[in-house]
Amino acid sequence: MIAIPVAVLLSFSLSAHASAQARAEEAKTPEIRTAGTAQRTVRPDLATVTLQFSAEGATPREAGSRLAAKADSLRRALGTLGIPRDSLVNRARWYWWRGRMEIVPLPVRWVLRTISDTVPRVREAVQDTIYRAHDAIEVRIRDLTKVGAVLDTAMGRGLTEISGVQFTATDVSAAQDEALREATVRARRQAEVIAAAGGMQLGAVLSLSTQSDYMDAYRSYGFGSLSISGATADGSVPTVVVQPSVPVSVTVYGRWALVAKP
């Protein structure tokens, strides 16, 4: 048996007791929690819109070939606007129950069939089917002055399934830093007001974070909405798109100790 010195055991016991007492005192220390939110707006530098289209054929191969030709024609038309081909990305946005290739039953038609020379002709119901292929292209527009022209080009080619235009800002770091500073000041100001109203004052900072105790997301980037005016069915008047600002919002969560006024 190895003998452990009593002094060592006593030291461990006192250390554990002191740590537990410190935690208990910390738990009893009054504190205040606040959250400050600030928002900035930035100009968008990217717009995206998804164009959905389809093509039909008597066979899957024919439908697929016509779909490919339609997609290539659309890419060439958008290319004349200065949209590079690497900004025209295929997107699988067809409905899950019909898939990329859809079998479409045609209306029932009646035909006369001759069974034999002695039996008169009879009418039979016949239902043919065709194949409809689906595709979608996401257009990424970095020159925002061309958003209206892209929409006009799509509508001029008979495309009607056009998603809403989403405007985004690819670099929000400067606006986010400004919002973080303002949100931190707001959180502390709120804490000071609450402490003063309670006859106390703020002590040491216990924590500052962009995440709440429940791990809430601290920022959200909104997508600007789209406003279109002036378009006609024949495209004689160009579509005018009003570019919205993109909001950048941040929230800072703070905890301060509450101490009595001297």
C-alpha positions, -999 to 999 in steps of 0.1 A, spaced: 0 0 0 12 35 -10 8 61 17 -5 95 5 6 124 27 -21 140 47 -9 175 36 -16 166 0 -51 153 7 -58 185 27 -46 206 -1 -68 189 -27 -98 192 -3 -92 229 2 -88 235 -35 -120 217 -44 -139 236 -17 -125 269 -28 -135 262 -64 -170 252 -55 -174 282 -33 -162 305 -61 -188 290 -85 -215 295 -59 -205 331 -54 -204 337 -91 -239 322 -94 -252 346 -67 -236 377 -84 -264 398 -99 -261 404 -136 -279 420 -164 -284 408 -200 -293 428 -230 -292 426 -268 -286 453 -293 -295 451 -330 -282 474 -358 -288 473 -395 -271 487 -425 -280 486 -462 -257 480 -491 -262 483 -528 -266 449 -546 -240 438 -571 -256 405 -582 -291 396 -595 -302 360 -601 -333 348 -619 -343 313 -629 -359 306 -663 -379 273 -666 -388 258 -700 -399 226 -716 -401 209 -750 -422 180 -763 -416 152 -786 -430 118 -798 -401 100 -781 -379 109 -752 -350 114 -775 -369 139 -797 -381 158 -766 -346 159 -752 -332 171 -785 -357 199 -787 -351 209 -751 -313 211 -757 -319 232 -788 -342 256 -769 -316 259 -741 -288 266 -765 -309 292 -783 -317 309 -750 -280 309 -740 -270 325 -773 -297 351 -770 -286 360 -735 -250 360 -747 -258 389 -770 -267 409 -739 -232 403 -725 -242 375 -701 -212 350 -702 -220 313 -705 -205 305 -671 -232 327 -656 -260 305 -671 -262 276 -647 -285 246 -651 -309 242 -621 -331 212 -614 -363 230 -604 -389 208 -620 -415 193 -598 -405 160 -581 -435 141 -593 -429 147 -630 -391 146 -631 -370 158 -660 -388 137 -685 -426 136 -682 -450 113 -700 -481 132 -711 -513 114 -721 -531 130 -750 -569 133 -752 -587 101 -761 -597 98 -798 -620 73 -815 -609 53 -845 -628 29 -867 -613 -6 -870 -623 -34 -894 -621 -68 -878 -631 -89 -908 -651 -88 -940 -682 -102 -923 -680 -81 -891 -688 -44 -894 -663 -18 -884 -662 -8 -847 -651 23 -829 -623 19 -805 -609 44 -780 -572 52 -785 -550 74 -762 -516 84 -775 -488 98 -753 -460 123 -759 -429 131 -739 -422 165 -723 -387 173 -711 -381 200 -685 -350 222 -677 -342 254 -659 -314 279 -662 -303 302 -634 -291 335 -649 -265 354 -628 -265 390 -638 -236 412 -625 -244 442 -646 -277 451 -629 -286 475 -657 -293 444 -679 -319 427 -656 -348 442 -675 -333 431 -708 -329 395 -696 -366 394 -686 -376 409 -719 -355 383 -738 -370 354 -718 -406 366 -723 -399 374 -760 -390 337 -765 -423 326 -749 -409 317 -715 -435 322 -688 -421 303 -658 -398 330 -645 -388 332 -609 -387 364 -589 -354 383 -593 -332 381 -562 -307 409 -555 -277 401 -533 -245 418 -522 -214 396 -524 -193 417 -499 -210 430 -468 -179 430 -445 -176 468 -441 -213 473 -434 -213 443 -410 -184 458 -390 -202 491 -387 -234 474 -376 -215 453 -350 -200 484 -334 -234 501 -332 -251 470 -319 -225 466 -291 -230 503 -281 -267 498 -281 -265 467 -259 -243 485 -233 -265 516 -233 -296 495 -226 -278 477 -198 -267 511 -183 -303 524 -184 -317 493 -167 -289 493 -140 -295 530 -133 -332 525 -130 -326 498 -104 -303 520 -84 -271 501 -94 -244 504 -120 -226 481 -144 -196 461 -133 -173 439 -153 -182 426 -187 -192 389 -183 -196 382 -220 -202 398 -254 -213 376 -282 -231 375 -315 -249 344 -304 -275 341 -277 -275 315 -250 -298 294 -272 -274 296 -302 -297 319 -322 -283 330 -356 -269 365 -351 -272 379 -386 -295 377 -416 -290 388 -451 -322 398 -467 -330 396 -504 -342 426 -521 -376 425 -538 -383 432 -574 -403 460 -589 -412 458 -626 -430 484 -646 -436 494 -682 -435 459 -699 -461 450 -726 -469 417 -741 -451 424 -774 -421 438 -756 -423 472 -773 -416 489 -740 -386 477 -721 -390 463 -686 -378 487 -659 -364 471 -628 -360 491 -596 -330 478 -577 -336 476 -539 -310 479 -512 -299 447 -494 -302 449 -456 -274 436 -433 -286 431 -397 -265 420 -367 -274 414 -330 -249 416 -301 -258 398 -268 -241 412 -237 -239 402 -200 -226 426 -173 -222 423 -136 -245 445 -114 -227 463 -86 -239 488 -60 -232 525 -66 -203 538 -44 
